């Protein structure tokens, strides 16, 4: 890391700071399952990457920029512990690069900020079947403004976009070892446009905030109710969905030796069109393959219920 101070035009003092880091990691885990034979699922992963950032401030203006590189791979395997035979072995590799720039301007009661991130990522798979790799490119901007009504009370408004790519299990339809040549571009990236409006209050003894938000999703990657062979939830794209609501926070000490924290969220979350996968049982409570049905056509049961109750509810007795 390095930094220095200089005097710019008009005597403005600016402080650039540059720092960088490199990291690496390796992990291994295993899961045992018994079905006639003792099977072991293994994951052996390793990753390496680096990050660099530059910061600068000139009077009322601030600028930050940075870049990040990541390269990782994970080997998935299954072996039969009873027969000591390897059932399968495959490797998924993912590498990506992202860069960002962020700027701010503070003048009297006004505080403006904006940032933008560019990101690219590639996933490739090497296993029993040949599958073409897939790449994604994302641009995530955000901007907002804050105004100080008083030294303790301020209001803000912001708008931004965030994106993410599908996970390996999404791309391979939940299979730990691909049985066919999946089209890795079939599962689309998730995009959310986020809008926020709120107020913040902060004093020596009390802090509170209230905010409205609207998160508009496109191709949200949501759980369907299905499970993979090793118990992980399956996810699919839903074209349109939203989460809209209000958040309230209150923090403060009610007395000298105690601190009070509270939070409240009220939201309305909707999916425009969606089929949920449900576990189906027959009249003898035997498990049948899961089926896709609209959620509003299903009456939930806490546990498998062979047949719906037929006895009408008992009428209430006379009031005491």
Residue, then its C-alpha position, 0 to 999 in steps of 0.5 A: x500500500x502507498x499514499x502521498x499528499x500533494x497541493x493541486x491547483x488553487x492550493x487544494x489538498x488531495x490525498x491519493x491512496x493505492x493498495x493491492x492484495x492477493x489471496x488464495x484458498x483451498x477447501x475439501x468436504x464430503x457427504x455420505x449417503x446410504x442407499x443399498x451402498x455407502x456413497x461419498x460425494x466429494x468437493x475439492x475446491x481451490x481459488x486465487x485472486x487479487x484486488x487493487x483500489x485507488x482512493x482520492x479526495x479533492x476538497x468537496x469531491x471524492x473518487x474511488x476506483x478498483x479492479x478485482x480478478x478471480x479464478x477458481x475451480x471445484x472438482x466434484x466426485x462420487x465414489x462407492x465406499x462399499x465397492x471402492x469404485x469411482x462413480x464419476x468425477x468432473x470439474x467446474x471452473x469459473x473466472x472473472x474480472x470486475x472494475x468499479x468507479x465511485x464518485x461523491x460531491x459534498x456541498x453544504x447540505x447536499x451530498x451526491x453520489x454515483x458509482x458504476x461496476x462492470x463485470x465479466x465472468x466465464x464458467x466451463x465444465x469438464x466431465x463425462x459429456x462435452x458442454x460449451x462454456x458460457x460467459x456473462x457481462x454485467x453493467x451495474x450503475x447506481x446514483x443518489x442524493x442526500x439532503x441534510x434538513x438539520x444536523x440530525x435529520x436527513x433524507x435520501x433517494x437512490x436508484x440502482x441496478x444489480x445483476x448476478x449469474x446463475x450458480x453451477x447447480x442452476x446451470x446443470x439442473x441440479x445434477x452433480x454430474x451432468x448426464x446430458x449436454x446442457x445449454x448453459x445459456x438457458x438459465x438467464x442472469x438475474x437483474x434487479x432495479x432497486x429504488x429507495x426513498x427514506x429519512x434518517x435521524x441521529x442524535x447523541x442518544x437516539x438513531x432512527x430511520x424510515x425508508x420505502x423501497x421497490x425491487x423490480x426483478x427480471x429473470x429472478x432465480x427462485x427456488x421451485x420446491x424441488x430438491x437435488x439428489x444431495x438435498x440442495x434446492x433447485x432454482x429456475x428463472x421467473x420472468x417478472x417479480x417484485x418486492x416492495x415495502x417499508x423498513x423502520x429502524x430504531x436504536x437507542x439506550x433506554x437507560x445508562x446500562x442498556x441499549x435498545x434495537x428494533x427493526x420492522x419490515x412490511x413488504x408485498x412480494x409478488x411473482x407475475x407467473x409461477x409454477x411451484x413444484x410440490x411433493x405429491x403423496x398417494x392415498x397410502x402416504x407413498x411418495x410420488x414424483x413432484x409436480x408443477x402446480x400454480x401455488x394458489x391451487x394447493x392447500x398447504x399441509x404441515x405433514x403429508x396428509x393422505x386424504x383431506x379431512x371430511x368432518x365439518x368443523x364443530x360449531x362454536x358453543x354459546x359464549x360464557 
